[in-house]
Amino acid sequence: MNIIATVLACAALSAGFILATIKIAHRRGWLVFPRIDRWSTRPVAQLGGMAILLCLLVAAFVLPPSPKGIALVFLTISMGTIGLWDDLRSLRPYLKLLIQVILALVAVYCGFIYPLRPTPAVNILFTVVWIVGITNAFNLLDNMDGLAAGVGIITAVSILIVQTPSTSVQGLILAMVGALLGYLLFNFPPAKIFMGDTGSLAIGFFLACSFVVGAQHVSTVLSVLFTPVLVLFLPIFDMVLVSVTRRLNGRAISAGAKDHSSHRLVLLGLTERNAVLTLYTICAISVGAVPGSRHAVLALPGQD
């Protein structure tokens, strides 16, 4: 009941923030307009990511505090701030990547280290690559109404079930699930608001760090190596797909285009909603393939 109450409360709070953001965005002209390299065909309110982050911040004040949880929220909001800067001013890709690496290193300093090998240097390098990679994977995945938010929900729930991270971040992960649910009510096709880089970068960073916390409680080599790939199969696959195809075509990876897996499904004849639901299903199936996922137990959020 505590889990359900936390998710529903955050969903309601998020929905309220999103409604207010939509009204303000239309009043101030903060809209995303159609472009030839984007999928949207009509003006849509932007900055939905700010409402998601605000909901996470409120949850951080309400939930039992912990040093790792506070660090996670602070770093996530910092990444969201970089996304906001990019939404409003358009950061250069290399500068954005540099800042992401710096924030990933700060996360490592705060104790978010993936236990890949006994060698600390290898673990630190892998953790930085992992955090930056998943952060950008979710950024690229935000290419069709409802896709990034839905996959984010599935991924967050999967981390709780498969990884059972320490209780210092469980409550925050539940809060993120609720925040994304409230946002998805207004982002599922046809979307009334977009999260922008403010949301997609922050969500990717949050989930990457949350997964690292869960991985610190995993002891088997099989789980350490294959669980992250299965849980985050869709964002990773889509990132690799567009990265390879864009480079083969002589285009920058950061350049927008209608070449994502979701776009390809629509070109095959699916509607936008069916394409998104199909990708939700693929994401859920990949999580179900994680060793031991059927027997995982979810602990209630609380203090360590």
Summary of the structure (lengths in Angstrom):
residues: 304
radius of gyration: 18.1
end to end distance: 19.9
largest distance: 55.0
contacts: 1088
relative contact order: 0.17
helix: 71%
strand: 2%
